[in-house]
Amino acid sequence: MGDDDQDWQTVRRRHRQDNNRFGAKALFNAFHYYGDIMEVVIPAKRDKGGRRFGFARFDRVNDPRQFEYELDNII
């Protein structure tokens, strides 16, 4: 260990910032309007764009066709 040690720099760890945090409870509250929610799951896996996705299981939906139309392509 000689004079070369002075060339080293301390580097801080980089953490991925997830500014769009949306938890299971928030997802439950957002979709509670559409019907009775049985279960909400947000897996750790992400899509190609790096976005997370979630699933909600509903019970007793009044009009499934209208329900499908309203929920289609929600991001």
N, C-alpha and C positions, 0 to 999 in steps of 0.2 A: 504494500500500500504506500504509494508515493504521492507525488503531486497530482496524479490523475484523479484523485478523490475529489478535488475541488471542482471538477467539471460536471459532477452529478447534480441533478436538481430533484427536489421532492415533488412528486406528482400526487395530487389528490384523486381519490376514486371518483369515477363518474357514475352517477345514478340516473337511471332513466326517469324522466319526469312524466308523470301521468296526470296532466292538468285536468283531464275530463273524468274525474272520479265519480262513479255512479254506482252506489252499493245496492245490495239486494233489497233493502228496506225502501230506498228511493224508487227502485223499479216497481216494487209492490204498490207503493202509493201512486205512482204515475199510471199504472194500468188497472187499478182498483175500479176506476170509472167504467171499464168495459165489461165487468162481470165479477163473479166470485173466483178469487185466485186461490188455488190449492197449494202451489209451490212456485218458488222463484229460484233459479240457479244461474250463477255467473261463473263460468269456468275460467281458469287462468289462461287458457289458450287464446291466441289473438288471430285476427284475419290477416290477409296479405298486407293490408295497409297499416297494421299495428294496432288496430282498434279492438277492444274487447266486445264480446257479444253476450247476450243473456237470453234465458228461456223462462217463460211463464206458462204454467199449466192452469187452465181455467175449468171451472165447473159451472154448469147451468147457464150456458150462453143462450140468450133469447133468439137471436137471428144469426146463425153461423155465416151466411153469405155476407151480410152487412158487416159483421165482425171481421171477416177476412179482408174486406175492402178497406176498412178503416185502419187496420194494422199493417197493411201492405207497405213495405219499404220505409218503415220508421227507422231512422238512424239517430 
